[in-house]
Amino acid sequence: MPEFLFWFSLIFIVYTYAGYPVLLFVWSRLFPRPVRKAYLKPEPMVSVVIAARNEEKNIRPRIENLVQQEYPANKLEIIVVSDGSDDGTVPIVRSLIEELQRNPGLPSLKLIEVDDNKGKPYALNLGVGAAKGDYIVFADARQTYDGSAVSALVSNFSDSTVGSVSGELFLIDGARDGATVEMGVYWTYEKWIRKAESRTGSVVGATGAIYAIRRSLYQPLPEETLLDDVLTPLNIIMQGHRVVYEGRAKAYDQVSGNVQREWRRKVRTLAGNWQLLKLCPLLSSVRGNPIWWRFMSHKILRLVVPFCLFIAFGSSILISGPIYRIATAFQITFYAAALATWLAPPFRSFKVLNVCYFFCVLNAAALAAFFKFTTGSTRRIWKSGENRFTTYE
């Protein structure tokens, strides 16, 4: 039994982080599914929806960036849903509405003000419900877009099989404590997988800062949803459409550099993957989920890897023989290197040590996410009261 557990765990880990990407690469070479892109004429109406809470520092440059998009102004509307903001977000958006109204040649701007903090899913549902566009672009308040981002996203909808399009997020170096380097390594790996998934069918999820959908395919999000940028694309896939990746649609973000904040974000994201199985049980069904293999390989198996690491280490200790002694020594060395890199951040300049460190951090976050989800600590306490909101145009 210990030998079986060791080899099963080892194969599981290798498949999750290397086997799945290799299979995607081979599949993309043998059976590619290109998207029939074309710039639609006349241009369709597009609505950009931003859910914002206390974004007074970001909301003006965010809107000004969207106003400068290389897309017909009369075919572009921007909707900001203020989710109970109690800072200067609402006054800033109102002033921008007045400025844009004095310039008819610019896109329209709409503000939906929610009295209480209801959460991002609630705000997104309101924004989509108020949108006039045939296509919805979801944007966050912090990032900026390349000038042709909206046009690049929309060009994919000329292919009738495409229901959602994810753009590409570029991380700008804004930190000094190593968080940016770590995020860069992981994000490069993650983007490669998403591109390979797109070339062979559908991406499992989208980049929350920049993605678009056909409005007719949108399904209202449960208010407790943690990963709206994964659940919405999956809902579209379940309706028989593709979710593809568009590298020409570029968004730029600056990593905070706050290691604790990035840790909380990662734990929350991984806990959200567990939550997906609860919100949509069909995702775990081979028959019910058209991309079951991709979903399990990309989103769920990574959550199980920490347990396999424990099993592989424990079983290798119990088995005699040179192979297992080498395996035990390797694991001890690997974890010792990660611990040393954590205690001495300058070691992160060595790529091998940085890989050891980040691999352990990633799996520690997955373990923390599992316990947060199972104990219910990811649940949001929603405020009671009427769902009142006011719209300004």
N, C-alpha and C positions, 0 to 999 in steps of 0.2 A: 504493500500500500504506500509506504513513503516514497518508493521509486516512482510509482504512478503519479502521485501528487506532484513530485518535483518536475517530471517531464511535462505533465499537463500544464502546470503553472508556467513553466518556461515557454512552451509553445504558445500559450495564451498571450503572454506579454509580448513576445516577438511578433506574433500576428497583429496585435493591436497597433503597435507603433511602427512596424516595418512591413509586415505582410500585406496589410490592407492597402497602403500606398503603392506597393509594388504591383499588386493586382490591378489597381486603378490605372497605373501607367501602361501595363500591357493591354488592358481593355481599351484605353484611349487610342492606342496605336492600331489595334485590330478592328475595333468597331466604333469609330468616332461618330458623334451626332452633332454636326455643326448647326448653328442657328442661322436662319435666313434673315439677316439684318437688312434694314432699309430705312432711310429717313422718311417718315410718313408725310405726305402732302395731300391736303393741307394739314398742318400740324394739329394734333389733338389737344384738347384742354387738359392741363396738368395741374393738380393741386399738391402743394408741398405742405405736409402736416408736421408741426413741431409741438411736442408736449414739453412744457417748460414749468419748472418750479424754482423760484428765487434765482433767476438767471440775469440779474441786472447788469452783471459785468460782461455777459456774452451776447445778449439778445440783439443789441443794436448791430454789431459787426456781423452777426449771423444773418440777419435780415438783409443788410446792405449787400452781403455777399450773394444772396439768392436773387436780389433785384438785378444784379449784374450778370445773371446767366445769359448765355447766348441762345435764347429761346424767345419766340415772339411774346412780347409783354402782354398782349391781349389774350394770350392762351395760357397764361401762368398766374395762378393765385397762391398766396402764402397764407396759411392758417396757423395761428399760434394759440394753443390751448394752455392758459395759465392755470396750473393745478394748485389752487390755494396759495398762490404767491403772496407773501406779506412784505416784500421789499420793493424795489423800484421797477420791477419787470413790467407791470401793467401800465404805469404812466409812460414808460419809454415806448411801448408798443403803440399806445394811443397817439403819442406825438408823431410817431412814424406813419401812422395811418393818415393823419392830417397832412404830413409832408407829401406822401404819395398821391393823395387826392388832388393836390395842387399841380401834379405832373401827370396828365392823362396818359402819357406814353410809357408809364412804368407799370409793372404788375400790381394787381390789387392785393391788399393786406386785410386780413380779418382777425379779430381777437375774440376768443371765447373764454370768458372768465368764470372759473369754477370757484364757488365761495369757500369750500373746504378742500383739504388735501385728500383727494380720492384715489390717487395713484396713477401711474402712467397708462396702464391698460384702459382705465375709465376715460382718461383724457384722449387717448387715441381713438376710442370708439366715438367720442363726441366729434373729433376733428374729421374723421372719415364721413360721419353722418352729415356734416355740414358742407362737405366738399362738392364742388360742381364738376370737377374734372373726371374724365373717363379713366384716367390713370392717377394713382396716388404715389407720391414720393415721400418716404418717411425720413426725417432728418432730426438730428439732435441739435441742441442749442450751442454746443461748444465747438464743433468742427467747422471747417470751411470747404467749399467745393471748387473744383476746377471749373473754368467758365463753360465748358461744353458738357458738364456732367449730366444734366437733365436730358439733353439731346441724345447723349450716348445711351442712357438707360432706356429711353423711349424707343430708340431704333430697334431694339430687340423684340418689341411687341408686333412688328410686322410679321413675325412668325406666329401663327395662330396657336401653336402648341405651347408657347411661353406664357406663363401666368404671373411670374415674378422675376425680377432682375436684381441681383446684388452688385453693388459697386465695389471698388477696392479702396481700402483704408491705408494710408501711409502715415507712419509714426515719425514725428519730428522730435529730435533730441532736445529734451528740455529738462533733463535730470542729471544729477552728478553722483548719485549713490548706487548706480548699477542697475536700477530697475529698468531703464530704457533698453539696455543691452539684453537683459533677460527677455523682455517682451518682444524685442526684435527677433531673437532666435525662435521663439515659439510662434510668433505671428507669421514669419516666413514659412515655417513648416505648415502651419494651418492654411495659409493662402494657397500653397502648392496643392494641398489636398482638395480644396474647394475648386480650384481651376480644373483639376483632373476629373472631379465629379461632374462639373459642368460639361466638359467635353464628351462625357459618356452618358449623359442623361440629366440628372438633377442634383443640385447642391443641397446638402442637408442643413437648411437654415440660411440666413443672410447676414450681411454686415449691418448692424443696427443703425449705424450713422448714415448709411446711404443705400437704400434699396427702394424699388418701385414695384407696384402691383396693379393688376386690373381691378378697378374699384368693384366691378360686378362679382368678383370672387372673394371679397373680404368677408370674413365671419367675425362677429363681435367677440372680443377677448373676455374671458372670465376675469373678474377684478383682481383675483389673487395671482394672475400670471406673472412669473418672474422673467421669462424669456419670450417677449412678444416677437422679437426678430427671428425666432426659431418656430414658434407655434403658428404664426401667420403663414410663412412659406410652406410649412408642413400641411396646413389646412388646404392650401392651394394645390399641392401635390395630390392630396387625397381626393381632390375633385378632377383629377386626370390631366393636370397641366404641369409643365416643366418649371423649375426654378434654375436660372442660369447665372453665370458670373460674367460681368462686363468690366474688363480691366481698363477701358478708356474712361469710365466714370470714376473719377478720382476724388477722394475726400482726404483732408489732412487734419491730423490731431496731434496735440502735444502731450506726451505722457507726463503725468503729474510728478513722477519721481518719488512719490510717497509710497514706500514699500508696504506699509500697513494697509493703505487704501487699496493698492493693487491686490493684496492678499484677500481682503474682504470681497472685492469685486470678483476674483476668481472663484472663491468659495460659493458666492451667491450664484454665479453662472453654472457651476457644476451641480449645485443643489437644484437649480432650475431644470437641468436635464432629467433628474429623477422625477421632478414634478410633472414633466411632460407625459410620463407614463400614467400618472394619475388623472391628468386633465383629459387625455385622449387615449384610452386603453387600446384602441385599434392600432396604435403605433407599434405595439408589441406583437401584433398578429401577422403571421406570414401571408395570410390571404387578404387581410384587410389593409395592409400597408404596402403600396406599390414599390417603395424603396426600403423595405424592411432590412435587407442586408446592409445597405449603406447606413441607415439610421443606427442599427445596432453596433456596427463596426466603428462608426465615427463618434457617436454620442454616448452610448451606453457601456461598451466594453472598457473604455478608459476609466469608468467609475469603479470597475471591478478589479482593475490592475493592482491597487494597493493590497488587497486581500491575497492576490496571487503572489505578491512579493513576500508577504509574511509566510505563506505556505512554502514557497520555494526555499526560503532561508531556513525555516525550521526543519523541513524534510531533508535538506542536504546535510544538516548537522547529524541527523539520525542514521544516515546511510554510510557504511564503510566503503572504501574503494578510492583509488586515486582520482577518478573523475569528480567525485563528490567532494573530496577534500579540496581540490582545485576550485570547484564551484563555491564552496564555503569561503575560501580565502579571497576569491574575487569579490564576493558580495561584501565581506567585511572591509576590504580595501575601498570599494566603491562608496560605501556609506561613510567610511572614515574621511574620504576625500570630500564628500558633500558637507560633512560636519565641519571640517577644517575651513572650507570655503565660506561657510555661514559665519563662523567665528572670526575669520580674517577676510573681509571683503576684498582686499587687494588681490587675493588669489583668483578672483573672477576674471582677471585679465588673461589667465591661462584657459584656452578653449576647452580642453579636456576636463579640467576641474569645474568649469562653469556648466558644462553639460551634466556632470554628476550632481551638482548643486541644484540646477533647475529641474532635473528629472525628479529629484526627491521632493522639492517644493511643490511641484505639480501634483504628485501623488499624495502628499500630505494634505493639500487642499481638497483633493477628491475624497480623502478619508473624512476630513472635517465636514465636507458637504453632505456626506452620507448621514452622519450623526445629526447634523442640523435638520435635514429633511425628516429623518425618522422620529426625531423628538418634537417636530412641529415648530421649531424656532424660526423657520423661514416665513411663517404666516404673518400677514400684515393685519394689524388691528384697524379695521375700517371705522371711521367715525359715523355715528348715526345721524339721522336728520334727512331733510329733503335734498334731492340732487339738483339744487338750483344752480343755474348758470345764466350769464348775460352775454349777448353777442354784440360786438361793435364792428362796423364795416366802414 
